[in-house]
Amino acid sequence: MQYPPAQIPAPDAVAAEHSRRLLDLIRDEAAARGGLLPFDRYMELALYAPGLGYYVAGTPKLGPHGDFTTAPERSPLFGACIAAQCREVMEALGEREEDGDILEFGAGSGALAAQILSSLADAATLPRNYLILELSPELRADQQRLLAQQVPELLARVRWLNRLPTQLRGCILANEVLDAMPVHRFRIGADGRPRELCVRPAPNGLEEVAAEPIRPELATTLGPLQDQGLAVDPGYESELNLRLAPWIRALAEPLKRGLILLIDYGYPRAEYYRSDRRRGTLLCHYRHRAHPDPYLYPGLQDITAHVDFTAVAEAGVRAGLRIAGFTTQAHFLIGCGLDRLLVQVAAGPDAMDAMLGAKQLVLPSAMGERFQVIGLDKGLAMDWIGFSFRDLRDRLGCLEPVWLTRS
């Protein structure tokens, strides 16, 4: 579906020039590679090219003046529920007081960090450190300002990292991180074989072409899916995240004991590659408008792809982790005590705002069922509260019963 240009606001002159500079960089790299640029590399440059990519340039991203809003901005109850799960992990470590850490990937505005720290302080279960691994200098500065405003007494516990720590005990959190990981795109040809979708320079910018797979892993990864009857129809298009498994391995390596929570929009594999989802899941966000064109205003818009949570589960097990649970965001928040938190705020002056925010978190038509939560644990094989209300691991449809694996 193409959105009429009238529905997408045009950027101002400064922003348009910024986008043009990034487009020139992308065209130059495509030319240097013989004319074809794999889509995952295009997406990487569009989002993360130094000084020009969407996440590392200076444009607003979150909130009413940005392009999208995440759960922590919708309601502080989101962070309070995540804190309840973190608290259970801290207590399960059974080590010295304040010996566990929390590591958050891509902390956005910093709202989730502030909510978690505030809730854990109220419960007297603060982590030793709250670590934030943030690639964007602009977002890091935003996080520092917000935390200094909202939890100044806890700011000394927060540390910003440029790389993963060598070891960690506690929680690793990633809320809406995987969807921004560059993906490969493919199209099934008339002969049933996959073609890789690439971009090449065109007179008016870029054009998309289907080519023989540049990375052999694309075809070898698709093979088992097609053996299950998925992604087989000629003309079918979708995505593969070939960076997912290395990223999960990188998380598992330093984690000695603890729980990884990954929260994002996505599906189990069978639903992800459903035959009627013929154009994949790629989605872009520009000034609070969602549209399907990843080549519109590169550097000025977010580009995302839904998460294949079956692939997450399989990568976790191969990295030595246990699948601790899988459920919808709504079920996870209820398991973490959302109903109890609502009772606590019901008598306060902000009761109506709290109810409206909670609805956005749990309603199926909002974030409640579009977002999923998967837990991967190591050294702590427990029944975690976040998955206590309803655990949907049986829907993952892994190639082997990975949910039975114990760490």
VEXGUDO-959727 format. One record per residue (C-alpha): residue in three letters; z, x, y negated. Coordinates in nm, 3 decimals, m for minus. Example, Ala and Ser with C-alpha at 12.3 -4.5 7.8 and 13.67 -1.06 7.14 Angstrom:
2
type=ala; c3=0.780; c1=1.230; c2=0.450
type=ser; c3=0.714; c1=1.367; c2=0.106
REM end
This chain:
407
type=met; c3=0.000; c1=0.000; c2=0.000
type=gln; c3=m0.103; c1=0.141; c2=m0.335
type=tyr; c3=0.094; c1=0.035; c2=m0.639
type=pro; c3=m0.104; c1=m0.053; c2=m0.952
type=pro; c3=m0.066; c1=0.217; c2=m1.217
type=ala; c3=0.090; c1=m0.040; c2=m1.452
type=gln; c3=0.394; c1=m0.057; c2=m1.224
type=ile; c3=0.448; c1=0.320; c2=m1.236
type=pro; c3=0.547; c1=0.446; c2=m1.585
type=ala; c3=0.344; c1=0.739; c2=m1.707
type=pro; c3=0.538; c1=1.059; c2=m1.781
type=asp; c3=0.565; c1=1.191; c2=m2.132
type=ala; c3=0.361; c1=1.491; c2=m2.242
type=val; c3=0.626; c1=1.750; c2=m2.153
type=ala; c3=0.681; c1=1.606; c2=m1.804
type=ala; c3=0.307; c1=1.573; c2=m1.746
type=glu; c3=0.259; c1=1.941; c2=m1.834
type=his; c3=0.541; c1=2.033; c2=m1.595
type=ser; c3=0.366; c1=1.840; c2=m1.316
type=arg; c3=0.032; c1=2.003; c2=m1.399
type=arg; c3=0.184; c1=2.351; c2=m1.368
type=leu; c3=0.322; c1=2.267; c2=m1.025
type=leu; c3=m0.010; c1=2.117; c2=m0.922
type=asp; c3=m0.184; c1=2.442; c2=m1.023
type=leu; c3=0.066; c1=2.637; c2=m0.810
type=ile; c3=0.000; c1=2.412; c2=m0.510
type=arg; c3=m0.379; c1=2.435; c2=m0.553
type=asp; c3=m0.360; c1=2.814; c2=m0.579
type=glu; c3=m0.155; c1=2.842; c2=m0.260
type=ala; c3=m0.393; c1=2.610; c2=m0.076
type=ala; c3=m0.686; c1=2.824; c2=m0.186
type=ala; c3=m0.505; c1=3.141; c2=m0.074
type=arg; c3=m0.457; c1=2.985; c2=0.271
type=gly; c3=m0.827; c1=2.921; c2=0.313
type=gly; c3=m0.831; c1=2.583; c2=0.142
type=leu; c3=m0.585; c1=2.388; c2=0.361
type=leu; c3=m0.213; c1=2.346; c2=0.299
type=pro; c3=m0.002; c1=2.180; c2=0.572
type=phe; c3=0.177; c1=1.875; c2=0.436
type=asp; c3=0.524; c1=2.021; c2=0.507
type=arg; c3=0.442; c1=2.314; c2=0.279
type=tyr; c3=0.309; c1=2.079; c2=0.011
type=met; c3=0.631; c1=1.877; c2=0.033
type=glu; c3=0.839; c1=2.195; c2=0.018
type=leu; c3=0.665; c1=2.309; c2=m0.300
type=ala; c3=0.676; c1=1.963; c2=m0.457
type=leu; c3=1.051; c1=1.942; c2=m0.404
type=tyr; c3=1.177; c1=2.301; c2=m0.410
type=ala; c3=0.927; c1=2.539; c2=m0.577
type=pro; c3=1.140; c1=2.768; c2=m0.800
type=gly; c3=1.164; c1=2.627; c2=m1.150
type=leu; c3=0.908; c1=2.353; c2=m1.084
type=gly; c3=1.003; c1=2.154; c2=m0.773
type=tyr; c3=1.165; c1=1.815; c2=m0.811
type=tyr; c3=1.511; c1=1.922; c2=m0.693
type=val; c3=1.526; c1=2.248; c2=m0.887
type=ala; c3=1.375; c1=2.140; c2=m1.219
type=gly; c3=1.566; c1=1.982; c2=m1.504
type=thr; c3=1.471; c1=1.614; c2=m1.476
type=pro; c3=1.742; c1=1.350; c2=m1.414
type=lys; c3=1.750; c1=1.236; c2=m1.052
type=leu; c3=2.051; c1=1.016; c2=m0.987
type=gly; c3=2.176; c1=0.708; c2=m1.165
type=pro; c3=2.016; c1=0.468; c2=m1.413
type=his; c3=1.826; c1=0.742; c2=m1.597
type=gly; c3=1.699; c1=0.904; c2=m1.278
type=asp; c3=1.486; c1=0.795; c2=m0.985
type=phe; c3=1.731; c1=0.662; c2=m0.726
type=thr; c3=2.098; c1=0.585; c2=m0.659
type=thr; c3=2.298; c1=0.698; c2=m0.355
type=ala; c3=2.596; c1=0.530; c2=m0.189
type=pro; c3=2.870; c1=0.725; c2=m0.375
type=glu; c3=2.724; c1=0.605; c2=m0.708
type=arg; c3=2.724; c1=0.246; c2=m0.584
type=ser; c3=3.091; c1=0.236; c2=m0.486
type=pro; c3=3.387; c1=0.478; c2=m0.468
type=leu; c3=3.485; c1=0.299; c2=m0.146
type=phe; c3=3.208; c1=0.492; c2=0.027
type=gly; c3=3.382; c1=0.824; c2=m0.036
type=ala; c3=3.721; c1=0.675; c2=0.052
type=cys; c3=3.587; c1=0.574; c2=0.394
type=ile; c3=3.430; c1=0.915; c2=0.455
type=ala; c3=3.765; c1=1.067; c2=0.355
type=ala; c3=3.937; c1=0.861; c2=0.626
type=gln; c3=3.709; c1=1.018; c2=0.886
type=cys; c3=3.767; c1=1.365; c2=0.740
type=arg; c3=4.142; c1=1.305; c2=0.749
type=glu; c3=4.125; c1=1.226; c2=1.120
type=val; c3=3.941; c1=1.554; c2=1.178
type=met; c3=4.196; c1=1.751; c2=0.975
type=glu; c3=4.479; c1=1.599; c2=1.175
type=ala; c3=4.298; c1=1.663; c2=1.505
type=leu; c3=4.259; c1=2.033; c2=1.433
type=gly; c3=4.632; c1=2.071; c2=1.498
type=glu; c3=4.648; c1=2.405; c2=1.323
type=arg; c3=4.833; c1=2.533; c2=1.020
type=glu; c3=4.865; c1=2.296; c2=0.727
type=glu; c3=4.552; c1=2.299; c2=0.511
type=asp; c3=4.364; c1=2.524; c2=0.754
type=gly; c3=4.056; c1=2.302; c2=0.778
type=asp; c3=3.763; c1=2.299; c2=0.538
type=ile; c3=3.502; c1=2.043; c2=0.435
type=leu; c3=3.145; c1=2.155; c2=0.375
type=glu; c3=2.907; c1=1.918; c2=0.197
type=phe; c3=2.533; c1=1.978; c2=0.191
type=gly; c3=2.343; c1=1.871; c2=m0.117
type=ala; c3=2.632; c1=1.709; c2=m0.304
type=gly; c3=2.412; c1=1.518; c2=m0.551
type=ser; c3=2.605; c1=1.414; c2=m0.860
type=gly; c3=2.936; c1=1.532; c2=m0.709
type=ala; c3=3.062; c1=1.174; c2=m0.682
type=leu; c3=3.118; c1=1.192; c2=m0.304
type=ala; c3=3.314; c1=1.517; c2=m0.335
type=ala; c3=3.534; c1=1.367; c2=m0.608
type=gln; c3=3.598; c1=1.052; c2=m0.404
type=ile; c3=3.685; c1=1.244; c2=m0.088
type=leu; c3=3.916; c1=1.490; c2=m0.265
type=ser; c3=4.094; c1=1.213; c2=m0.452
type=ser; c3=4.146; c1=1.008; c2=m0.134
type=leu; c3=4.267; c1=1.306; c2=0.068
type=ala; c3=4.507; c1=1.404; c2=m0.210
type=asp; c3=4.655; c1=1.053; c2=m0.201
type=ala; c3=4.698; c1=1.088; c2=0.176
type=ala; c3=4.843; c1=1.442; c2=0.146
type=thr; c3=4.575; c1=1.582; c2=0.380
type=leu; c3=4.371; c1=1.800; c2=0.147
type=pro; c3=4.143; c1=2.060; c2=0.304
type=arg; c3=4.196; c1=2.426; c2=0.234
type=asn; c3=3.854; c1=2.439; c2=0.066
type=tyr; c3=3.589; c1=2.186; c2=m0.028
type=leu; c3=3.267; c1=2.384; c2=0.008
type=ile; c3=2.939; c1=2.269; c2=m0.148
type=leu; c3=2.605; c1=2.419; c2=m0.049
type=glu; c3=2.367; c1=2.316; c2=m0.326
type=leu; c3=2.014; c1=2.451; c2=m0.378
type=ser; c3=1.962; c1=2.297; c2=m0.722
type=pro; c3=2.117; c1=2.488; c2=m1.016
type=glu; c3=2.093; c1=2.170; c2=m1.226
type=leu; c3=2.276; c1=1.956; c2=m0.969
type=arg; c3=2.538; c1=2.228; c2=m0.919
type=ala; c3=2.612; c1=2.217; c2=m1.292
type=asp; c3=2.632; c1=1.836; c2=m1.279
type=gln; c3=2.876; c1=1.857; c2=m0.988
type=gln; c3=3.096; c1=2.106; c2=m1.170
type=arg; c3=3.111; c1=1.883; c2=m1.479
type=leu; c3=3.189; c1=1.566; c2=m1.286
type=leu; c3=3.459; c1=1.725; c2=m1.070
type=ala; c3=3.620; c1=1.883; c2=m1.377
type=gln; c3=3.632; c1=1.537; c2=m1.536
type=gln; c3=3.748; c1=1.332; c2=m1.238
type=val; c3=3.967; c1=1.565; c2=m1.030
type=pro; c3=4.052; c1=1.862; c2=m1.256
type=glu; c3=4.374; c1=1.931; c2=m1.065
type=leu; c3=4.171; c1=1.982; c2=m0.744
type=leu; c3=3.885; c1=2.186; c2=m0.886
type=ala; c3=4.042; c1=2.513; c2=m0.765
type=arg; c3=3.981; c1=2.400; c2=m0.407
type=val; c3=3.606; c1=2.358; c2=m0.463
type=arg; c3=3.371; c1=2.648; c2=m0.394
type=trp; c3=2.994; c1=2.652; c2=m0.429
type=leu; c3=2.797; c1=2.846; c2=m0.168
type=asn; c3=2.446; c1=2.988; c2=m0.155
type=arg; c3=2.443; c1=3.009; c2=0.225
type=leu; c3=2.633; c1=2.881; c2=0.525
type=pro; c3=2.975; c1=3.035; c2=0.590
type=thr; c3=3.012; c1=3.261; c2=0.892
type=gln; c3=3.273; c1=3.031; c2=1.047
type=leu; c3=3.424; c1=2.695; c2=0.973
type=arg; c3=3.681; c1=2.454; c2=1.114
type=gly; c3=3.675; c1=2.101; c2=0.983
type=cys; c3=3.398; c1=1.867; c2=0.863
type=ile; c3=3.035; c1=1.918; c2=0.769
type=leu; c3=2.885; c1=1.632; c2=0.567
type=ala; c3=2.523; c1=1.561; c2=0.477
type=asn; c3=2.456; c1=1.234; c2=0.298
type=glu; c3=2.086; c1=1.172; c2=0.228
type=val; c3=1.990; c1=1.531; c2=0.302
type=leu; c3=1.768; c1=1.508; c2=0.609
type=asp; c3=1.528; c1=1.263; c2=0.442
type=ala; c3=1.438; c1=1.531; c2=0.186
type=met; c3=1.361; c1=1.794; c2=0.450
type=pro; c3=0.987; c1=1.880; c2=0.451
type=val; c3=0.800; c1=1.714; c2=0.737
type=his; c3=0.468; c1=1.759; c2=0.910
type=arg; c3=0.236; c1=1.459; c2=0.908
type=phe; c3=m0.014; c1=1.373; c2=1.177
type=arg; c3=m0.288; c1=1.122; c2=1.260
type=ile; c3=m0.405; c1=1.032; c2=1.609
type=gly; c3=m0.780; c1=1.086; c2=1.645
type=ala; c3=m1.030; c1=0.864; c2=1.822
type=asp; c3=m0.991; c1=1.087; c2=2.129
type=gly; c3=m0.613; c1=1.031; c2=2.138
type=arg; c3=m0.536; c1=1.385; c2=2.023
type=pro; c3=m0.323; c1=1.454; c2=1.715
type=arg; c3=m0.467; c1=1.590; c2=1.393
type=glu; c3=m0.247; c1=1.753; c2=1.131
type=leu; c3=m0.260; c1=1.600; c2=0.784
type=cys; c3=m0.310; c1=1.868; c2=0.521
type=val; c3=m0.401; c1=1.884; c2=0.154
type=arg; c3=m0.677; c1=2.076; c2=m0.020
type=pro; c3=m0.787; c1=2.118; c2=m0.381
type=ala; c3=m1.015; c1=1.846; c2=m0.517
type=pro; c3=m1.182; c1=1.800; c2=m0.855
type=asn; c3=m0.913; c1=1.555; c2=m0.967
type=gly; c3=m0.616; c1=1.727; c2=m0.805
type=leu; c3=m0.562; c1=1.717; c2=m0.431
type=glu; c3=m0.710; c1=1.532; c2=m0.137
type=glu; c3=m0.572; c1=1.469; c2=0.209
type=val; c3=m0.763; c1=1.578; c2=0.519
type=ala; c3=m0.702; c1=1.561; c2=0.894
type=ala; c3=m0.747; c1=1.896; c2=1.067
type=glu; c3=m0.678; c1=2.065; c2=1.398
type=pro; c3=m0.303; c1=2.135; c2=1.414
type=ile; c3=m0.219; c1=2.454; c2=1.227
type=arg; c3=0.116; c1=2.482; c2=1.407
type=pro; c3=0.092; c1=2.444; c2=1.786
type=glu; c3=0.446; c1=2.301; c2=1.790
type=leu; c3=0.309; c1=1.981; c2=1.641
type=ala; c3=0.103; c1=1.902; c2=1.948
type=thr; c3=0.367; c1=2.023; c2=2.196
type=thr; c3=0.636; c1=1.814; c2=2.027
type=leu; c3=0.416; c1=1.506; c2=2.021
type=gly; c3=0.329; c1=1.542; c2=2.392
type=pro; c3=0.660; c1=1.402; c2=2.529
type=leu; c3=0.649; c1=1.119; c2=2.274
type=gln; c3=0.300; c1=1.020; c2=2.385
type=asp; c3=0.411; c1=1.038; c2=2.749
type=gln; c3=0.654; c1=0.758; c2=2.654
type=gly; c3=0.368; c1=0.554; c2=2.505
type=leu; c3=0.458; c1=0.637; c2=2.145
type=ala; c3=0.212; c1=0.750; c2=1.875
type=val; c3=m0.095; c1=0.702; c2=2.093
type=asp; c3=m0.318; c1=0.456; c2=1.907
type=pro; c3=m0.621; c1=0.602; c2=1.726
type=gly; c3=m0.559; c1=0.606; c2=1.352
type=tyr; c3=m0.181; c1=0.600; c2=1.391
type=glu; c3=m0.004; c1=0.819; c2=1.132
type=ser; c3=0.355; c1=0.939; c2=1.112
type=glu; c3=0.578; c1=1.241; c2=1.061
type=leu; c3=0.751; c1=1.511; c2=1.262
type=asn; c3=1.039; c1=1.718; c2=1.129
type=leu; c3=0.984; c1=2.055; c2=1.296
type=arg; c3=1.257; c1=2.210; c2=1.077
type=leu; c3=1.527; c1=1.981; c2=1.210
type=ala; c3=1.623; c1=2.168; c2=1.529
type=pro; c3=1.660; c1=2.509; c2=1.357
type=trp; c3=1.871; c1=2.344; c2=1.086
type=ile; c3=2.101; c1=2.182; c2=1.343
type=arg; c3=2.136; c1=2.517; c2=1.523
type=ala; c3=2.228; c1=2.681; c2=1.194
type=leu; c3=2.503; c1=2.422; c2=1.142
type=ala; c3=2.637; c1=2.454; c2=1.495
type=glu; c3=2.667; c1=2.833; c2=1.488
type=pro; c3=2.951; c1=2.868; c2=1.232
type=leu; c3=3.134; c1=2.550; c2=1.340
type=lys; c3=3.420; c1=2.653; c2=1.566
type=arg; c3=3.600; c1=2.319; c2=1.583
type=gly; c3=3.517; c1=2.004; c2=1.397
type=leu; c3=3.276; c1=1.721; c2=1.327
type=ile; c3=2.932; c1=1.704; c2=1.164
type=leu; c3=2.845; c1=1.373; c2=0.994
type=leu; c3=2.483; c1=1.305; c2=0.903
type=ile; c3=2.414; c1=0.989; c2=0.702
type=asp; c3=2.062; c1=0.881; c2=0.616
type=tyr; c3=1.801; c1=0.612; c2=0.650
type=gly; c3=1.612; c1=0.625; c2=0.976
type=tyr; c3=1.571; c1=0.492; c2=1.327
type=pro; c3=1.605; c1=0.583; c2=1.693
type=arg; c3=1.279; c1=0.733; c2=1.819
type=ala; c3=1.134; c1=0.424; c2=1.984
type=glu; c3=1.168; c1=0.231; c2=1.660
type=tyr; c3=1.058; c1=0.521; c2=1.443
type=tyr; c3=0.723; c1=0.550; c2=1.626
type=arg; c3=0.677; c1=0.177; c2=1.675
type=ser; c3=0.310; c1=0.086; c2=1.714
type=asp; c3=0.308; c1=m0.143; c2=1.409
type=arg; c3=0.451; c1=0.131; c2=1.185
type=arg; c3=0.102; c1=0.275; c2=1.160
type=arg; c3=0.142; c1=0.464; c2=0.833
type=gly; c3=0.470; c1=0.635; c2=0.909
type=thr; c3=0.784; c1=0.625; c2=0.697
type=leu; c3=0.698; c1=0.847; c2=0.400
type=leu; c3=0.842; c1=0.704; c2=0.078
type=cys; c3=0.856; c1=0.830; c2=m0.280
type=his; c3=1.093; c1=0.740; c2=m0.563
type=tyr; c3=1.003; c1=0.759; c2=m0.929
type=arg; c3=1.218; c1=0.596; c2=m1.197
type=his; c3=1.373; c1=0.354; c2=m0.948
type=arg; c3=1.036; c1=0.248; c2=m0.813
type=ala; c3=0.953; c1=0.310; c2=m0.448
type=his; c3=0.589; c1=0.376; c2=m0.359
type=pro; c3=0.390; c1=0.551; c2=m0.083
type=asp; c3=0.185; c1=0.812; c2=m0.276
type=pro; c3=0.330; c1=1.166; c2=m0.230
type=tyr; c3=0.064; c1=1.315; c2=m0.456
type=leu; c3=0.160; c1=1.117; c2=m0.766
type=tyr; c3=0.320; c1=1.337; c2=m1.035
type=pro; c3=0.425; c1=1.630; c2=m0.811
type=gly; c3=0.754; c1=1.775; c2=m0.928
type=leu; c3=0.855; c1=1.453; c2=m1.105
type=gln; c3=0.924; c1=1.230; c2=m0.805
type=asp; c3=1.129; c1=1.241; c2=m0.488
type=ile; c3=0.943; c1=1.250; c2=m0.156
type=thr; c3=1.129; c1=1.140; c2=0.156
type=ala; c3=1.073; c1=1.058; c2=0.521
type=his; c3=1.301; c1=0.853; c2=0.744
type=val; c3=1.504; c1=1.038; c2=1.008
type=asp; c3=1.433; c1=1.030; c2=1.382
type=phe; c3=1.794; c1=1.012; c2=1.499
type=thr; c3=1.695; c1=1.065; c2=1.861
type=ala; c3=1.556; c1=1.403; c2=1.759
type=val; c3=1.884; c1=1.475; c2=1.579
type=ala; c3=2.081; c1=1.391; c2=1.895
type=glu; c3=1.863; c1=1.607; c2=2.119
type=ala; c3=1.874; c1=1.899; c2=1.876
type=gly; c3=2.251; c1=1.870; c2=1.858
type=val; c3=2.299; c1=1.887; c2=2.233
type=arg; c3=2.063; c1=2.183; c2=2.262
type=ala; c3=2.274; c1=2.357; c2=1.995
type=gly; c3=2.591; c1=2.311; c2=2.198
type=leu; c3=2.724; c1=2.004; c2=2.019
type=arg; c3=2.842; c1=1.672; c2=2.161
type=ile; c3=2.701; c1=1.342; c2=2.041
type=ala; c3=3.023; c1=1.192; c2=1.907
type=gly; c3=2.872; c1=0.861; c2=1.799
type=phe; c3=2.583; c1=0.679; c2=1.639
type=thr; c3=2.601; c1=0.358; c2=1.440
type=thr; c3=2.490; c1=0.182; c2=1.125
type=gln; c3=2.644; c1=0.267; c2=0.790
type=ala; c3=2.804; c1=m0.077; c2=0.776
type=his; c3=2.971; c1=m0.036; c2=1.115
type=phe; c3=3.081; c1=0.317; c2=1.030
type=leu; c3=3.247; c1=0.213; c2=0.704
type=ile; c3=3.421; c1=m0.080; c2=0.872
type=gly; c3=3.549; c1=0.156; c2=1.142
type=cys; c3=3.685; c1=0.381; c2=0.868
type=gly; c3=3.884; c1=0.098; c2=0.713
type=leu; c3=3.658; c1=m0.057; c2=0.449
type=asp; c3=3.819; c1=m0.399; c2=0.495
type=arg; c3=4.166; c1=m0.250; c2=0.438
type=leu; c3=4.049; c1=m0.070; c2=0.125
type=leu; c3=3.900; c1=m0.392; c2=m0.010
type=val; c3=4.234; c1=m0.568; c2=0.035
type=gln; c3=4.401; c1=m0.292; c2=m0.167
type=val; c3=4.163; c1=m0.328; c2=m0.461
type=ala; c3=4.138; c1=m0.710; c2=m0.444
type=ala; c3=4.432; c1=m0.762; c2=m0.678
type=gly; c3=4.322; c1=m0.498; c2=m0.928
type=pro; c3=4.124; c1=m0.539; c2=m1.252
type=asp; c3=3.807; c1=m0.401; c2=m1.089
type=ala; c3=3.815; c1=m0.635; c2=m0.789
type=met; c3=3.479; c1=m0.799; c2=m0.864
type=asp; c3=3.300; c1=m0.466; c2=m0.914
type=ala; c3=3.457; c1=m0.336; c2=m0.591
type=met; c3=3.331; c1=m0.637; c2=m0.396
type=leu; c3=2.981; c1=m0.609; c2=m0.538
type=gly; c3=2.969; c1=m0.237; c2=m0.462
type=ala; c3=3.095; c1=m0.289; c2=m0.108
type=lys; c3=2.825; c1=m0.549; c2=m0.048
type=gln; c3=2.560; c1=m0.293; c2=m0.140
type=leu; c3=2.709; c1=m0.056; c2=0.118
type=val; c3=2.722; c1=m0.299; c2=0.411
type=leu; c3=2.474; c1=m0.583; c2=0.366
type=pro; c3=2.173; c1=m0.558; c2=0.603
type=ser; c3=1.940; c1=m0.629; c2=0.311
type=ala; c3=2.089; c1=m0.338; c2=0.114
type=met; c3=2.217; c1=m0.013; c2=0.272
type=gly; c3=2.422; c1=m0.147; c2=0.562
type=glu; c3=2.161; c1=m0.132; c2=0.838
type=arg; c3=1.889; c1=0.080; c2=0.679
type=phe; c3=2.128; c1=0.376; c2=0.679
type=gln; c3=2.258; c1=0.522; c2=1.004
type=val; c3=2.541; c1=0.765; c2=1.079
type=ile; c3=2.542; c1=1.017; c2=1.362
type=gly; c3=2.836; c1=1.239; c2=1.455
type=leu; c3=2.809; c1=1.574; c2=1.631
type=asp; c3=3.133; c1=1.743; c2=1.728
type=lys; c3=3.236; c1=2.076; c2=1.873
type=gly; c3=3.568; c1=2.174; c2=2.026
type=leu; c3=3.712; c1=1.829; c2=1.951
type=ala; c3=3.581; c1=1.571; c2=2.198
type=met; c3=3.744; c1=1.261; c2=2.052
type=asp; c3=3.674; c1=0.895; c2=1.991
type=trp; c3=3.635; c1=0.905; c2=1.614
type=ile; c3=3.734; c1=0.606; c2=1.398
type=gly; c3=3.394; c1=0.586; c2=1.230
type=phe; c3=3.233; c1=0.488; c2=1.558
type=ser; c3=3.517; c1=0.269; c2=1.683
type=phe; c3=3.384; c1=m0.063; c2=1.549
type=arg; c3=3.047; c1=m0.036; c2=1.722
type=asp; c3=2.885; c1=0.266; c2=1.884
type=leu; c3=2.508; c1=0.244; c2=1.932
type=arg; c3=2.443; c1=0.570; c2=2.119
type=asp; c3=2.266; c1=0.378; c2=2.393
type=arg; c3=1.987; c1=0.296; c2=2.143
type=leu; c3=1.896; c1=0.659; c2=2.091
type=gly; c3=1.677; c1=0.662; c2=2.401
type=cys; c3=1.704; c1=1.037; c2=2.454
type=leu; c3=1.503; c1=1.204; c2=2.727
type=glu; c3=1.835; c1=1.267; c2=2.904
type=pro; c3=2.177; c1=1.098; c2=2.871
type=val; c3=2.293; c1=1.339; c2=2.601
type=trp; c3=2.579; c1=1.116; c2=2.488
type=leu; c3=2.764; c1=1.206; c2=2.806
type=thr; c3=2.767; c1=1.574; c2=2.710
type=arg; c3=3.113; c1=1.711; c2=2.629
type=ser; c3=3.182; c1=1.996; c2=2.393
REM end
